[in-house]
């Protein structure tokens, strides 16, 4: 059974705070199963955006785990405007998504599963 998105987001924010990074919910999505996008703002005008990994990347042994992939910034941080443009596109496709933004100069994402 997969955790509700709202519970996963609350736990992620707590983890960021424990690690010394600030994190906030910028947009609330569907409580049960809204897609979650994570912005890691590097506080220098750049950021990296993580989103749900493609279905093909999920592990059959652990189907309840959330996996993420880089949506913007695969080759390194991109301007914040590029991240915002991509998020606008995602919101037109899925208005029930969650957006969480963390701030960390080192670019730490605190996500357990990142797929290429």
HUDA-V736349 format. One record per helix or strand of 2 or more residues. SS is the DSSP state (H for helix, E for strand). FROM is the first residue (numbers start at 0). TO is the last residue. If there is no record, write none. Layout:
BEGIN
ss:SS from:FROM to:TO
ss:SS from:FROM to:TO
END
This chain:
BEGIN
ss:H from:4 to:17
ss:E from:21 to:26
ss:E from:35 to:40
ss:E from:45 to:51
ss:H from:54 to:56
ss:H from:59 to:61
ss:E from:67 to:71
ss:E from:77 to:78
ss:H from:79 to:92
ss:E from:97 to:102
ss:E from:113 to:114
END
